[in-house]
Amino acid sequence: MNIKNTVTKTIAYAKRNGVGAAFYAAIERASLNASEKYEYHPLSSDVLKEQNLEYKRFADEGETVNFSIVVPLYNTEEKYLREMIESVTQQSYSNWELVLADASPSPLGVAKEYADKDPRIKYHHIEKNGGISENTNRALEYAKGDYIGLLDHDDILTPDALYEAFRVIKKSMSRNHLSGYKNCPIRLIYSNEDKFEEDKGTKRYYELHAKPDFNMDYLLSNNYICHFTIIRADIIKRMKFRPKFDGAQDFDLFLRTCCEAALSMDMASGQIAHIDKVLYHWRCHSGSTAANPASKSYAYEAGRSAVDSALKAAGIDAEVTDLPHLGFYRVNYLPDMLTCRIDVGCVGGKLVNKKNKVAGGIYQKDKTALYKGIPLGYSGGLQHRAVVQQDCYAVDIRCMAVRPEFTSVYEEVTGLKYIDTFNAEKSADDRFQGLSEEKIIELSFAVCNEVRKRGLRIVWDPQVIKRI
Protein backbone atom coordinates (compact mmCIF):
# COMPACT_ATOMS: atom_id res chain seq x y z
CA MET A 1 0.00 0.00 0.00
CA ASN A 2 1.40 3.41 -0.93
CA ILE A 3 2.14 6.11 1.66
CA LYS A 4 -0.72 8.36 0.56
CA ASN A 5 -3.31 5.62 1.09
CA THR A 6 -1.78 4.72 4.46
CA VAL A 7 -1.94 8.31 5.70
CA THR A 8 -5.51 8.74 4.40
CA LYS A 9 -6.60 5.57 6.17
CA THR A 10 -4.95 6.57 9.44
CA ILE A 11 -6.54 10.04 9.48
CA ALA A 12 -9.98 8.61 8.68
CA TYR A 13 -9.56 5.95 11.38
CA ALA A 14 -8.58 8.60 13.95
CA LYS A 15 -11.67 10.67 13.13
CA ARG A 16 -13.90 7.63 13.64
CA ASN A 17 -12.25 6.02 16.65
CA GLY A 18 -9.96 8.51 18.36
CA VAL A 19 -6.24 9.21 18.31
CA GLY A 20 -5.33 6.45 20.79
CA ALA A 21 -6.99 3.72 18.75
CA ALA A 22 -5.46 5.13 15.55
CA PHE A 23 -2.01 5.02 17.16
CA TYR A 24 -2.32 1.30 17.91
CA ALA A 25 -3.74 0.62 14.45
CA ALA A 26 -0.88 2.50 12.75
CA ILE A 27 1.79 0.71 14.81
CA GLU A 28 0.23 -2.67 14.09
CA ARG A 29 -0.06 -1.97 10.36
CA ALA A 30 3.55 -0.80 10.21
CA SER A 31 4.70 -4.05 11.82
CA LEU A 32 2.58 -6.07 9.41
CA ASN A 33 3.94 -4.21 6.38
CA ALA A 34 7.49 -4.75 7.61
CA SER A 35 6.93 -8.48 8.09
CA GLU A 36 5.02 -9.23 4.88
CA LYS A 37 7.03 -11.59 2.71
CA TYR A 38 4.24 -12.89 0.49
CA GLU A 39 5.04 -13.88 -3.07
CA TYR A 40 2.63 -15.41 -5.54
CA HIS A 41 4.13 -18.31 -7.46
CA PRO A 42 2.09 -19.30 -10.54
CA LEU A 43 1.77 -22.96 -11.46
CA SER A 44 4.13 -24.28 -14.08
CA SER A 45 2.91 -25.11 -17.57
CA ASP A 46 3.61 -28.80 -16.86
CA VAL A 47 1.26 -28.82 -13.88
CA LEU A 48 -1.46 -27.06 -15.86
CA LYS A 49 -1.08 -29.55 -18.72
CA GLU A 50 -1.44 -32.40 -16.23
CA GLN A 51 -4.62 -30.82 -14.88
CA ASN A 52 -5.99 -30.47 -18.40
CA LEU A 53 -5.24 -34.11 -19.18
CA GLU A 54 -7.09 -35.14 -16.02
CA TYR A 55 -10.02 -32.97 -17.06
CA LYS A 56 -10.09 -34.66 -20.48
CA ARG A 57 -10.18 -38.11 -18.87
CA PHE A 58 -13.24 -37.16 -16.85
CA ALA A 59 -14.79 -35.41 -19.88
CA ASP A 60 -14.43 -38.60 -21.95
CA GLU A 61 -16.40 -40.42 -19.26
CA GLY A 62 -19.06 -37.70 -19.09
CA GLU A 63 -18.07 -36.88 -15.52
CA THR A 64 -17.49 -33.14 -15.52
CA VAL A 65 -19.26 -30.21 -13.93
CA ASN A 66 -20.36 -27.35 -16.15
CA PHE A 67 -19.37 -24.02 -14.59
CA SER A 68 -20.89 -20.68 -15.50
CA ILE A 69 -18.79 -17.62 -14.68
CA VAL A 70 -21.02 -14.54 -14.57
CA VAL A 71 -19.58 -11.06 -14.96
CA PRO A 72 -21.58 -7.82 -15.04
CA LEU A 73 -19.79 -5.22 -17.17
CA TYR A 74 -20.07 -1.45 -17.11
CA ASN A 75 -17.70 0.76 -19.08
CA THR A 76 -14.88 -1.64 -18.24
CA GLU A 77 -11.43 -0.46 -19.31
CA GLU A 78 -10.30 -2.49 -22.34
CA LYS A 79 -7.03 -3.66 -20.81
CA TYR A 80 -8.73 -4.90 -17.65
CA LEU A 81 -11.50 -6.54 -19.65
CA ARG A 82 -9.05 -8.46 -21.83
CA GLU A 83 -7.09 -9.69 -18.82
CA MET A 84 -10.24 -10.82 -17.04
CA ILE A 85 -11.58 -12.73 -20.05
CA GLU A 86 -8.23 -14.34 -20.81
CA SER A 87 -7.91 -15.51 -17.22
CA VAL A 88 -11.04 -17.58 -17.91
CA THR A 89 -10.04 -18.81 -21.36
CA GLN A 90 -6.71 -20.00 -19.91
CA GLN A 91 -8.34 -22.33 -17.36
CA SER A 92 -6.87 -25.84 -17.22
CA TYR A 93 -10.45 -27.09 -16.77
CA SER A 94 -12.40 -26.54 -19.99
CA ASN A 95 -16.09 -27.18 -19.27
CA TRP A 96 -17.17 -23.63 -18.61
CA GLU A 97 -19.14 -20.74 -20.03
CA LEU A 98 -18.43 -17.08 -19.44
CA VAL A 99 -21.60 -14.97 -19.27
CA LEU A 100 -20.94 -11.28 -19.84
CA ALA A 101 -23.86 -8.98 -19.04
CA ASP A 102 -22.91 -5.54 -20.38
CA ALA A 103 -24.88 -2.57 -19.07
CA SER A 104 -22.57 0.01 -20.67
CA PRO A 105 -24.37 2.75 -22.66
CA SER A 106 -22.73 1.39 -25.82
CA PRO A 107 -21.80 -2.30 -26.33
CA LEU A 108 -18.19 -3.10 -25.49
CA GLY A 109 -16.54 -4.17 -28.71
CA VAL A 110 -13.81 -6.14 -26.96
CA ALA A 111 -16.36 -8.37 -25.21
CA LYS A 112 -18.15 -9.05 -28.50
CA GLU A 113 -14.81 -9.78 -30.12
CA TYR A 114 -14.03 -12.55 -27.63
CA ALA A 115 -17.57 -13.95 -27.85
CA ASP A 116 -17.25 -14.24 -31.63
CA LYS A 117 -14.04 -16.25 -31.24
CA ASP A 118 -15.14 -18.66 -28.47
CA PRO A 119 -18.67 -20.11 -28.31
CA ARG A 120 -18.27 -20.63 -24.55
CA ILE A 121 -18.28 -16.84 -24.10
CA LYS A 122 -21.85 -15.50 -24.06
CA TYR A 123 -22.17 -11.76 -24.52
CA HIS A 124 -25.42 -9.93 -23.73
CA HIS A 125 -25.91 -6.19 -23.92
CA ILE A 126 -28.44 -4.95 -21.36
CA GLU A 127 -30.52 -2.03 -22.53
CA LYS A 128 -30.94 -0.51 -19.08
CA ASN A 129 -28.33 -0.25 -16.33
CA GLY A 130 -30.18 -1.54 -13.28
CA GLY A 131 -27.22 -1.48 -10.89
CA ILE A 132 -24.84 -4.24 -9.88
CA SER A 133 -27.46 -6.60 -8.41
CA GLU A 134 -29.98 -6.31 -11.21
CA ASN A 135 -27.25 -6.60 -13.85
CA THR A 136 -25.86 -9.72 -12.21
CA ASN A 137 -29.34 -11.20 -11.93
CA ARG A 138 -29.70 -10.72 -15.67
CA ALA A 139 -26.45 -12.62 -16.16
CA LEU A 140 -27.79 -15.41 -13.93
CA GLU A 141 -30.81 -15.76 -16.22
CA TYR A 142 -28.49 -16.66 -19.09
CA ALA A 143 -26.26 -19.04 -17.09
CA LYS A 144 -26.72 -22.74 -17.85
CA GLY A 145 -24.07 -24.29 -15.59
CA ASP A 146 -24.40 -26.70 -12.67
CA TYR A 147 -22.42 -24.27 -10.52
CA ILE A 148 -22.08 -20.51 -10.96
CA GLY A 149 -18.93 -18.53 -10.15
CA LEU A 150 -18.76 -14.80 -9.47
CA LEU A 151 -16.01 -12.71 -11.04
CA ASP A 152 -15.59 -8.93 -11.03
CA HIS A 153 -15.03 -7.27 -14.39
CA ASP A 154 -11.47 -6.11 -13.65
CA ASP A 155 -10.13 -9.01 -11.56
CA ILE A 156 -8.31 -12.20 -12.54
CA LEU A 157 -8.70 -15.92 -11.90
CA THR A 158 -5.69 -18.20 -11.56
CA PRO A 159 -5.61 -20.84 -14.34
CA ASP A 160 -6.38 -23.69 -11.91
CA ALA A 161 -9.43 -22.03 -10.29
CA LEU A 162 -12.11 -24.19 -11.92
CA TYR A 163 -9.99 -27.35 -11.76
CA GLU A 164 -9.69 -26.96 -7.98
CA ALA A 165 -13.42 -26.30 -7.61
CA PHE A 166 -14.19 -29.40 -9.68
CA ARG A 167 -11.98 -31.51 -7.40
CA VAL A 168 -13.96 -30.37 -4.35
CA ILE A 169 -17.29 -31.20 -5.98
CA LYS A 170 -16.07 -34.54 -7.35
CA LYS A 171 -14.77 -35.55 -3.91
CA SER A 172 -18.09 -34.70 -2.27
CA MET A 173 -20.02 -36.68 -4.88
CA SER A 174 -17.78 -39.72 -4.42
CA ARG A 175 -17.90 -39.53 -0.62
CA ASN A 176 -21.70 -39.40 -0.65
CA HIS A 177 -22.08 -41.99 -3.47
CA LEU A 178 -24.10 -39.59 -5.58
CA SER A 179 -24.54 -38.98 -9.29
CA GLY A 180 -25.82 -35.85 -11.01
CA TYR A 181 -24.21 -32.65 -9.84
CA LYS A 182 -27.51 -30.99 -9.01
CA ASN A 183 -27.69 -33.40 -6.05
CA CYS A 184 -24.26 -32.47 -4.70
CA PRO A 185 -24.35 -31.36 -1.02
CA ILE A 186 -21.80 -28.62 -1.73
CA ARG A 187 -23.71 -25.35 -1.86
CA LEU A 188 -20.85 -22.81 -1.74
CA ILE A 189 -17.11 -22.99 -2.46
CA TYR A 190 -14.61 -20.22 -1.73
CA SER A 191 -10.84 -19.84 -2.03
CA ASN A 192 -7.99 -17.74 -0.74
CA GLU A 193 -7.14 -14.56 -2.61
CA ASP A 194 -4.58 -11.80 -2.87
CA LYS A 195 -4.41 -8.27 -4.26
CA PHE A 196 -2.39 -7.04 -7.19
CA GLU A 197 -1.45 -3.80 -8.84
CA GLU A 198 0.47 -2.97 -11.99
CA ASP A 199 3.39 -0.62 -12.44
CA LYS A 200 4.87 -0.19 -15.91
CA GLY A 201 3.57 -3.55 -17.02
CA THR A 202 4.78 -5.46 -13.96
CA LYS A 203 2.27 -7.03 -11.58
CA ARG A 204 2.89 -6.97 -7.84
CA TYR A 205 0.94 -9.41 -5.70
CA TYR A 206 0.48 -8.69 -2.00
CA GLU A 207 -1.82 -8.97 1.06
CA LEU A 208 -2.47 -12.67 0.96
CA HIS A 209 -5.87 -13.42 2.46
CA ALA A 210 -5.46 -16.97 3.74
CA LYS A 211 -8.98 -17.70 4.92
CA PRO A 212 -10.17 -20.16 7.55
CA ASP A 213 -12.48 -23.05 6.82
CA PHE A 214 -16.16 -22.17 7.11
CA ASN A 215 -16.76 -20.03 10.19
CA MET A 216 -20.37 -18.86 10.62
CA ASP A 217 -19.75 -16.28 13.32
CA TYR A 218 -16.73 -14.83 11.57
CA LEU A 219 -18.91 -14.43 8.48
CA LEU A 220 -21.46 -12.54 10.60
CA SER A 221 -18.58 -10.25 11.58
CA ASN A 222 -17.11 -9.66 8.12
CA ASN A 223 -17.35 -10.82 4.52
CA TYR A 224 -14.24 -12.96 4.78
CA ILE A 225 -15.47 -15.26 1.96
CA CYS A 226 -15.31 -12.56 -0.71
CA HIS A 227 -13.48 -14.07 -3.76
CA PHE A 228 -13.39 -16.59 -5.53
CA THR A 229 -16.88 -17.91 -4.83
CA ILE A 230 -18.89 -20.59 -6.61
CA ILE A 231 -22.48 -21.42 -5.64
CA ARG A 232 -24.70 -24.28 -6.78
CA ALA A 233 -26.90 -22.99 -9.60
CA ASP A 234 -30.29 -23.87 -8.09
CA ILE A 235 -29.40 -22.04 -4.88
CA ILE A 236 -28.03 -18.83 -6.39
CA LYS A 237 -30.90 -18.61 -8.89
CA ARG A 238 -33.39 -19.02 -6.05
CA MET A 239 -31.62 -16.54 -3.78
CA LYS A 240 -30.71 -13.96 -6.42
CA PHE A 241 -29.01 -10.65 -5.66
CA ARG A 242 -31.02 -8.02 -3.81
CA PRO A 243 -30.63 -4.43 -5.11
CA LYS A 244 -31.26 -2.86 -1.69
CA PHE A 245 -27.90 -4.30 -0.62
CA ASP A 246 -25.92 -2.94 -3.59
CA GLY A 247 -22.35 -2.41 -2.46
CA ALA A 248 -22.57 -5.53 -0.29
CA GLN A 249 -24.69 -7.63 -2.62
CA ASP A 250 -22.21 -10.52 -2.59
CA PHE A 251 -22.04 -10.47 1.21
CA ASP A 252 -25.82 -10.54 1.45
CA LEU A 253 -25.93 -13.55 -0.88
CA PHE A 254 -23.22 -15.42 1.05
CA LEU A 255 -24.93 -14.77 4.36
CA ARG A 256 -28.27 -16.09 3.15
CA THR A 257 -26.69 -19.10 1.46
CA CYS A 258 -24.70 -20.04 4.55
CA CYS A 259 -27.26 -19.14 7.22
CA GLU A 260 -29.86 -21.27 5.50
CA ALA A 261 -27.63 -24.28 6.14
CA ALA A 262 -25.57 -23.37 9.19
CA LEU A 263 -28.31 -22.01 11.45
CA SER A 264 -30.88 -24.70 10.68
CA MET A 265 -28.81 -27.78 9.88
CA ASP A 266 -25.91 -29.58 11.55
CA MET A 267 -23.20 -26.90 11.35
CA ALA A 268 -23.35 -26.88 7.53
CA SER A 269 -21.30 -30.07 7.56
CA GLY A 270 -19.91 -30.68 4.10
CA GLN A 271 -21.97 -27.92 2.49
CA ILE A 272 -19.57 -24.95 2.59
CA ALA A 273 -16.12 -25.77 1.19
CA HIS A 274 -12.90 -23.79 1.46
CA ILE A 275 -10.05 -24.25 -1.03
CA ASP A 276 -6.87 -23.32 0.80
CA LYS A 277 -5.17 -21.89 -2.29
CA VAL A 278 -5.05 -18.48 -3.97
CA LEU A 279 -7.40 -18.75 -6.93
CA TYR A 280 -8.30 -15.06 -7.31
CA HIS A 281 -6.32 -11.86 -7.80
CA TRP A 282 -8.17 -8.70 -6.72
CA ARG A 283 -7.07 -5.71 -8.78
CA CYS A 284 -6.15 -2.49 -7.00
CA HIS A 285 -6.34 0.81 -8.82
CA SER A 286 -7.36 4.34 -7.88
CA GLY A 287 -10.91 4.38 -6.57
CA SER A 288 -11.20 0.61 -6.14
CA THR A 289 -12.51 -0.74 -2.83
CA ALA A 290 -9.45 -3.00 -2.62
CA ALA A 291 -7.06 -0.03 -2.73
CA ASN A 292 -9.12 2.39 -0.69
CA PRO A 293 -11.92 0.84 1.38
CA ALA A 294 -13.29 4.22 2.41
CA SER A 295 -14.03 4.98 -1.28
CA LYS A 296 -17.24 2.97 -0.92
CA SER A 297 -18.40 3.65 2.62
CA TYR A 298 -21.99 2.94 1.54
CA ALA A 299 -20.91 -0.66 0.94
CA TYR A 300 -20.14 -1.11 4.64
CA GLU A 301 -23.50 0.32 5.64
CA ALA A 302 -25.11 -2.16 3.26
CA GLY A 303 -23.00 -4.93 4.79
CA ARG A 304 -24.26 -4.13 8.28
CA SER A 305 -27.83 -4.18 6.96
CA ALA A 306 -27.18 -7.54 5.28
CA VAL A 307 -26.09 -9.10 8.58
CA ASP A 308 -29.13 -7.66 10.32
CA SER A 309 -31.41 -9.01 7.58
CA ALA A 310 -29.87 -12.51 7.70
CA LEU A 311 -30.34 -12.72 11.47
CA LYS A 312 -33.93 -11.48 11.31
CA ALA A 313 -34.69 -14.06 8.61
CA ALA A 314 -33.37 -16.73 10.97
CA GLY A 315 -35.64 -15.46 13.75
CA ILE A 316 -32.71 -14.17 15.82
CA ASP A 317 -33.18 -10.99 17.85
CA ALA A 318 -29.96 -9.00 17.72
CA GLU A 319 -28.45 -5.58 17.15
CA VAL A 320 -25.66 -5.24 14.58
CA THR A 321 -23.12 -2.48 15.15
CA ASP A 322 -19.97 -1.30 13.39
CA LEU A 323 -16.54 -2.18 14.74
CA PRO A 324 -13.74 0.41 14.40
CA HIS A 325 -12.45 -1.19 11.17
CA LEU A 326 -14.52 -0.59 8.04
CA GLY A 327 -16.58 -3.58 6.99
CA PHE A 328 -16.35 -5.35 10.36
CA TYR A 329 -19.39 -5.79 12.58
CA ARG A 330 -20.47 -6.95 16.00
CA VAL A 331 -23.67 -8.85 16.76
CA ASN A 332 -25.20 -8.07 20.15
CA TYR A 333 -27.72 -10.81 20.89
CA LEU A 334 -30.87 -10.00 22.85
CA PRO A 335 -30.85 -11.05 25.61
CA ASP A 336 -27.71 -13.16 24.93
CA MET A 337 -26.14 -15.51 22.39
CA LEU A 338 -27.03 -18.81 24.07
CA THR A 339 -30.68 -17.80 24.30
CA CYS A 340 -30.86 -16.68 20.66
CA ARG A 341 -28.68 -19.27 18.95
CA ILE A 342 -29.74 -22.91 19.25
CA ASP A 343 -26.70 -23.89 17.18
CA VAL A 344 -24.29 -22.59 19.87
CA GLY A 345 -23.48 -24.75 22.88
CA CYS A 346 -20.70 -22.76 24.49
CA VAL A 347 -19.33 -19.21 24.40
CA GLY A 348 -16.06 -17.84 25.75
CA GLY A 349 -14.08 -14.62 25.95
CA LYS A 350 -10.58 -13.15 25.94
CA LEU A 351 -8.03 -13.63 28.73
CA VAL A 352 -5.64 -10.74 29.36
CA ASN A 353 -2.58 -10.74 31.63
CA LYS A 354 -1.13 -8.03 33.89
CA LYS A 355 1.01 -6.71 31.01
CA ASN A 356 -2.19 -5.93 29.07
CA LYS A 357 -1.48 -8.62 26.52
CA VAL A 358 -3.67 -11.46 25.29
CA ALA A 359 -2.96 -14.56 27.38
CA GLY A 360 -5.49 -16.98 25.92
CA GLY A 361 -9.20 -17.70 25.79
CA ILE A 362 -9.42 -19.18 22.29
CA TYR A 363 -7.61 -22.36 21.29
CA GLN A 364 -6.85 -24.43 18.22
CA LYS A 365 -7.06 -28.22 18.07
CA ASP A 366 -3.39 -28.55 19.08
CA LYS A 367 -4.14 -26.43 22.19
CA THR A 368 -2.29 -23.41 20.81
CA ALA A 369 -3.72 -20.14 22.15
CA LEU A 370 -4.59 -17.84 19.26
CA TYR A 371 -3.41 -14.21 19.39
CA LYS A 372 -1.37 -14.91 22.53
CA GLY A 373 1.10 -12.14 23.35
CA ILE A 374 -0.35 -9.37 21.22
CA PRO A 375 -1.15 -6.06 22.96
CA LEU A 376 -4.77 -5.61 23.94
CA GLY A 377 -5.07 -2.62 21.57
CA TYR A 378 -4.06 -4.65 18.51
CA SER A 379 -6.74 -6.08 16.21
CA GLY A 380 -4.85 -9.19 15.08
CA GLY A 381 -3.72 -8.32 11.55
CA LEU A 382 -5.30 -7.28 8.27
CA GLN A 383 -8.43 -9.34 8.96
CA HIS A 384 -8.76 -8.08 12.55
CA ARG A 385 -9.56 -11.54 13.86
CA ALA A 386 -8.45 -10.83 17.41
CA VAL A 387 -11.40 -8.47 17.90
CA VAL A 388 -14.27 -10.25 16.09
CA GLN A 389 -16.70 -12.94 17.16
CA GLN A 390 -15.88 -16.29 15.59
CA ASP A 391 -16.37 -20.04 15.84
CA CYS A 392 -13.43 -21.89 17.34
CA TYR A 393 -12.21 -25.27 18.52
CA ALA A 394 -12.21 -24.46 22.24
CA VAL A 395 -12.61 -21.62 24.74
CA ASP A 396 -11.31 -21.33 28.29
CA ILE A 397 -13.32 -22.31 31.38
CA ARG A 398 -12.00 -19.16 33.11
CA CYS A 399 -14.26 -17.18 30.78
CA MET A 400 -16.99 -19.56 29.62
CA ALA A 401 -20.76 -19.99 29.56
CA VAL A 402 -22.56 -23.17 28.48
CA ARG A 403 -26.18 -23.86 27.63
CA PRO A 404 -28.29 -24.58 30.76
CA GLU A 405 -28.81 -28.18 29.67
CA PHE A 406 -25.02 -28.69 29.60
CA THR A 407 -24.27 -27.63 33.18
CA SER A 408 -24.41 -31.21 34.44
CA VAL A 409 -22.06 -32.29 31.66
CA TYR A 410 -19.69 -29.46 32.59
CA GLU A 411 -19.65 -30.57 36.22
CA GLU A 412 -19.19 -34.23 35.29
CA VAL A 413 -16.19 -33.74 32.99
CA THR A 414 -14.46 -31.05 35.08
CA GLY A 415 -15.31 -32.20 38.59
CA LEU A 416 -16.11 -28.54 39.36
CA LYS A 417 -19.35 -26.79 40.20
CA TYR A 418 -20.57 -24.84 37.16
CA ILE A 419 -20.31 -21.07 37.39
CA ASP A 420 -20.91 -18.78 34.43
CA THR A 421 -17.50 -17.08 34.20
CA PHE A 422 -18.36 -15.44 30.86
CA ASN A 423 -21.05 -13.11 32.21
CA ALA A 424 -19.65 -12.79 35.75
CA GLU A 425 -18.15 -9.41 36.65
CA LYS A 426 -15.51 -10.98 38.89
CA SER A 427 -12.20 -11.61 37.08
CA ALA A 428 -10.68 -14.17 39.45
CA ASP A 429 -12.30 -17.51 40.28
CA ASP A 430 -11.28 -19.45 43.38
CA ARG A 431 -12.13 -22.77 41.72
CA PHE A 432 -9.05 -22.52 39.50
CA GLN A 433 -6.51 -21.58 42.16
CA GLY A 434 -3.75 -24.15 42.39
CA LEU A 435 -4.52 -25.60 38.94
CA SER A 436 -1.74 -25.49 36.36
CA GLU A 437 -2.26 -23.81 32.99
CA GLU A 438 -2.06 -27.26 31.37
CA LYS A 439 -4.80 -28.62 33.66
CA ILE A 440 -7.08 -25.65 33.02
CA ILE A 441 -6.73 -26.07 29.27
CA GLU A 442 -7.33 -29.81 29.62
CA LEU A 443 -10.60 -29.13 31.46
CA SER A 444 -11.56 -26.47 28.89
CA PHE A 445 -11.09 -28.97 26.07
CA ALA A 446 -13.07 -31.62 27.94
CA VAL A 447 -16.11 -29.33 28.09
CA CYS A 448 -15.75 -28.16 24.49
CA ASN A 449 -15.36 -31.71 23.21
CA GLU A 450 -18.71 -32.62 24.78
CA VAL A 451 -20.32 -29.58 23.13
CA ARG A 452 -18.87 -30.53 19.75
CA LYS A 453 -20.09 -34.14 20.09
CA ARG A 454 -23.61 -32.75 20.13
CA GLY A 455 -23.05 -30.96 16.83
CA LEU A 456 -23.09 -27.50 18.37
CA ARG A 457 -20.87 -24.53 17.79
CA ILE A 458 -18.29 -23.03 20.15
CA VAL A 459 -18.05 -19.24 19.82
CA TRP A 460 -15.38 -16.81 21.01
CA ASP A 461 -16.39 -13.24 21.83
CA PRO A 462 -13.24 -11.10 22.32
CA GLN A 463 -15.12 -8.10 23.70
CA VAL A 464 -15.73 -10.07 26.90
CA ILE A 465 -12.42 -9.82 28.80
CA LYS A 466 -11.22 -11.55 31.96
CA ARG A 467 -7.91 -10.59 33.55
CA ILE A 468 -5.70 -13.36 34.93
KACOR-V324713 format. One record per helix or strand of 2 or more residues. SS is the DSSP state (~ for helix, > for strand). FROM is the first residue (numbers start at 1). LEN is the number of residues. If there is no record, write none. Layout:
SS&FROM&LEN  SS&FROM&LEN
This chain:
~&3&15  ~&19&17  ~&45&16  >&67&7  ~&78&12  >&96&7  ~&109&9  >&121&5  ~&132&11  >&147&4  >&156&2  ~&161&15  ~&181&3  >&188&12  >&202&8  ~&216&6  >&229&4  ~&233&7  ~&243&3  ~&249&14  >&272&12  ~&293&21  >&318&5  >&329&5  ~&337&4  >&344&9  >&357&4  >&362&2  ~&385&3  >&390&2  >&394&2  ~&397&3  >&400&3  ~&404&11  ~&430&3  ~&437&17  >&457&11
